[in-house]
Amino acid sequence: MGREQRRRAEREQRRRARKATPPAATAQSRAVAPPSMPEALLREAHRAGPRPAAARPRPGPAPLGAPTPPPPPPTLTVASSLRATQANCGPVEGLDPQALGVTLTFDAPPDGDPYPLTVRFLGVRTGATNPPAPGDTFDVVDTLNRVVPGSGSVSVTRRIEGVTPGEWTVQARPVADPAGRPVPEPAQVGVSTGYAPLVRVRAPGVRIGAWPALVGTGAAAALVLQGLLVSRFGLPAGPVLALSLVACLLGLAGARLYYRLEHPRKPGMPAPSSGMCIQGFVLAAVGTVVVGALLLGIPVGRLLDVTAPGLMAGMAIGRVGCFFGGCCAGRPTASRWALWSSDRRLGVRRIPTQLFESALALLIGSVTFAVLSFTDADPAGAVFVAAVAAYTFGRQLLFPLRSLPRNTRHGRSLVMLSTALAFGAAGLALLAW
C-alpha cells in the first residue's frame, strides 16, 4: 500500500510541474519548424557532393606534452551578390536544350598577393521530391586561379547544363581560404532555365550584338576605302566589289573553321555555338581575292595593295566589337590603365588587348592609305606584304598580355622573325623601286 501511495504522489508532482510551465516556452518549442524543401534538398546535395575517394582516418589524441597546433585563421568575408542569367526572350523561350546560369559578384581585397578562390554552386529545382530525381539538383565547384587584389569588382559566371527545365534555387558558397584571406559571403538566388546557346554567351559586361554590328561596320568601311583606291589605279570597280563581297563571306566561314580546328570539342561537352579567329578570316579572304583576280584577269599585286587599308580599317573597328563581345580578353590586373571587361566567364579589370590591337590596325591602315594615295607604291604587292607583316608582328607582341595561354613554345618567336624579315624586304623594295 505504501508503494502505491508513492506512485500517486510522483504522478501528482509531475502533473503540477507541467501546469507550472509557462505557455510562452511551449509556444516557442512549437515554433521550431522543419526546414523548407529547397533548403533541405540543398543540405542533402551539399552532404552528397564531391568527396575524396578514401576517407582520411581521424587523428587520435595528441601525446602528453605535445605542442598544441595553432588554431586556423579566422575566415574573413566580403559582401557579395548572386544574380541569375536572363535568357528567356520571346523567340527562344522554351526551346531546347535548356540550361541555367548565375553570376557571383564581389570586391577583391585592396592589397596583397594574387590568390586562388574556390566557389561551390549548389542548386535544387523548385518542386523537387525528397530524395530528388536525377537532374533536379547539382553541386559544382569553380576555381578562380588568380584573384588580383586592388582590381575592384569581380564577377564569376557559372553555367549548368543537363538539368531539368523550370524554376531553381541556387546557392554560392565560397570555400574558406586556408591562409585567412577574405572570401565572398554565401549568397542565394532564384533562377529560371533558359535557352542553352544564349546562356553560354551571356555575362555581365558582354554585349552580344556589339560584335556582329561592329564587324559589319568594319566590312563596310573596308569596301569604301577599297573603292576610293580602285579608281586611282585604274582597276575595274564592279568586278573588284563583287569579288570583295565574296571574299568577306568566305572569310567568315574560314574564321569559323579555323576556330573549330584550334578549339576542338571536348568529350562530353557541347560544341561551341560561337567563336571565330582573325587568322582564318585573313587566309580565306586573301586566298579568295588571289584566285578571283587570276580568274578575272585583274593584277593580283595591285588588287592586294588597294585592299590592305580597308582590311586594316575593318580589323580596327572589329576589334572594338571583340572588347564588348567578351573575346580575346587581356589578363586581369590592378593597373590604373586597366578597363573592366569580361571573357564571358570572369569579369574583372583587364589589360585592354583588343583596343591595343585596334589602335595598331588603325595606325597601319592609315599609313598604307597615305602611301597608296600619294605615291605609285611600286612594286605592286609590296604595300600589302608590309601591312600584313607589321600587323602580325605587333599582334605577336600583344599575345603575352592576353589571358589565353599559347599552345606552342617557339611558334611566337618564329612568327616574329619571319614577319620582321618580310616587312624589311617589302620596305626596301618600296624605297629602292
C-alpha positions, 0 to 999 in steps of 0.5 A: 500500500505504501508503494502505491501511495508513492506512485500517486504522489510522483504522478501528482508532482509531475502533473503540477510541474507541467501546469507550472510551465509557462505557455510562452516556452511551449509556444516557442518549442512549437515554433521550431519548424522543419526546414523548407524543401529547397533548403533541405534538398540543398543540405542533402546535395551539399552532404552528397557532393564531391568527396575524396575517394578514401576517407582520411582516418581521424587523428587520435589524441595528441601525446602528453606534452605535445605542442598544441597546433595553432588554431586556423585563421579566422575566415574573413568575408566580403559582401557579395551578390548572386544574380541569375542569367536572363535568357528567356526572350520571346523567340527562344523561350522554351526551346531546347536544350535548356540550361541555367546560369548565375553570376557571383559578384564581389570586391577583391581585397585592396592589397596583397598577393594574387590568390586562388578562390574556390566557389561551390554552386549548389542548386535544387529545382523548385518542386523537387521530391525528397530524395530528388530525381536525377537532374533536379539538383547539382553541386559544382565547384569553380576555381578562380586561379588568380584573384588580383587584389586592388582590381575592384569588382569581380564577377564569376559566371557559372553555367549548368547544363543537363538539368531539368527545365523550370524554376531553381534555387541556387546557392554560392558558397565560397570555400574558406581560404586556408591562409585567412584571406577574405572570401565572398559571403554565401549568397542565394538566388532564384533562377529560371532555365533558359535557352542553352546557346544564349546562356553560354554567351551571356555575362555581365559586361558582354554585349552580344550584338556589339560584335556582329554590328561592329564587324559589319561596320568594319566590312563596310568601311573596308569596301569604301576605302577599297573603292576610293583606291580602285579608281586611282589605279585604274582597276575595274570597280564592279568586278573588284566589289563583287569579288570583295563581297565574296571574299568577306563571306568566305572569310567568315566561314574560314574564321569559323573553321579555323576556330573549330580546328584550334578549339576542338570539342571536348568529350562530353561537352557541347560544341561551341555555338560561337567563336571565330579567329582573325587568322582564318578570316585573313587566309580565306579572304586573301586566298579568295581575292588571289584566285578571283583576280587570276580568274578575272584577269585583274593584277593580283599585286595591285588588287592586294595593295588597294585592299590592305587599308580597308582590311586594316580599317575593318580589323580596327573597328572589329576589334572594338566589337571583340572588347564588348563581345567578351573575346580575346580578353587581356589578363586581369590586373590592378593597373590604373590603365586597366578597363573592366571587361569580361571573357564571358566567364570572369569579369574583372579589370583587364589589360585592354588587348583588343583596343591595343590591337585596334589602335595598331590596325588603325595606325597601319591602315592609315599609313598604307592609305597615305602611301597608296594615295600619294605615291605609285607604291611600286612594286605592286604587292609590296604595300600589302606584304608590309601591312600584313607583316607589321600587323602580325608582328605587333599582334605577336607582341600583344599575345603575352598580355592576353589571358589565353595561354599559347599552345606552342613554345617557339611558334611566337618567336618564329612568327616574329622573325619571319614577319620582321624579315618580310616587312624589311624586304617589302620596305626596301623594295618600296624605297629602292623601286 
